[in-house]
């Protein structure tokens, strides 16, 4: 039996799904960069905020929606990936392959 999600949890998941749908509208060559950008930002923001800090979560949701609206525009065709994002992806892949 699954646990019911709060309204705030549903909003965060809806924003994440919307961001992943946005990635599919971008050129095929840049989609991996957008996916990394989305996953990294959600992961780092989630780990920096307490699940009980509703005001901070609501602030991040508003900021995320505004940022996503900007990235959804057809004129945005690419995004910049930082070294920290690349390192995070490499460490995540490394830990996943060693645990299998």
C-alpha positions in Angstrom: 0.0 0.0 0.0 1.4 3.4 -1.0 1.6 6.3 1.3 -0.5 9.3 0.3 1.6 12.3 -0.8 1.0 15.8 0.6 0.0 18.7 -1.7 3.5 20.1 -1.5 5.0 16.7 -2.5 2.6 16.5 -5.5 3.6 20.0 -6.6 7.3 19.2 -6.5 6.7 16.0 -8.5 4.6 17.8 -11.0 7.3 20.4 -11.5 9.9 17.6 -12.0 7.7 15.9 -14.5 7.1 19.2 -16.3 10.9 19.8 -16.4 11.5 16.3 -17.9 8.8 16.9 -20.5 10.5 20.2 -21.4 13.7 18.2 -22.1 12.0 16.2 -24.8 11.2 19.5 -26.7 14.9 20.3 -27.0 17.3 19.2 -29.8 18.4 15.6 -29.4 22.1 16.5 -29.1 21.4 18.8 -26.1 18.9 16.6 -24.3 21.5 14.8 -22.1 22.8 18.2 -20.9 19.2 19.3 -20.0 18.5 16.0 -18.2 21.7 16.4 -16.1 20.8 20.0 -15.4 17.3 19.1 -14.2 18.3 16.1 -12.1 21.3 17.9 -10.5 19.3 21.0 -9.6 16.4 19.0 -8.1 18.8 16.8 -6.2 20.9 19.6 -4.7 17.9 21.7 -3.8 16.2 18.7 -2.2 19.2 17.9 -0.1 19.6 21.6 1.0 16.1 22.0 2.5 14.4 20.2 5.3 11.2 18.5 4.3 9.5 20.3 7.2 10.5 23.8 5.9 7.4 24.6 4.0 8.2 28.2 3.3 11.6 27.3 1.7 10.0 24.6 -0.4 7.3 27.0 -1.6 10.0 29.5 -2.4 12.0 26.9 -4.4 8.8 25.9 -6.2 8.1 29.4 -7.3 11.7 30.0 -8.4 11.7 26.6 -10.2 8.5 27.4 -12.1 9.9 30.8 -13.3 13.2 29.2 -14.3 11.3 26.4 -16.1 9.1 28.9 -18.0 12.3 30.5 -19.3 13.8 27.1 -20.4 10.6 26.0 -22.0 10.8 28.8 -24.6 11.7 27.5 -28.1 14.5 30.0 -28.4 16.4 28.2 -25.6 18.2 25.4 -27.4 21.1 24.6 -25.1 22.2 24.9 -21.5 25.5 25.2 -19.7 26.7 22.3 -17.6 29.2 23.1 -14.7 32.1 21.0 -13.6 30.2 20.3 -10.4 27.3 18.8 -12.3 29.7 16.6 -14.4 31.5 15.5 -11.2 28.1 14.7 -9.5 27.0 12.6 -12.5 30.3 10.7 -12.6 30.2 10.0 -8.9 26.5 8.9 -9.1 27.3 6.5 -12.0 30.4 5.2 -10.2 28.5 4.4 -7.0 25.7 2.7 -9.0 28.0 0.4 -10.9 29.9 -0.7 -7.8 26.7 -1.5 -5.9 25.5 -3.9 -8.6 
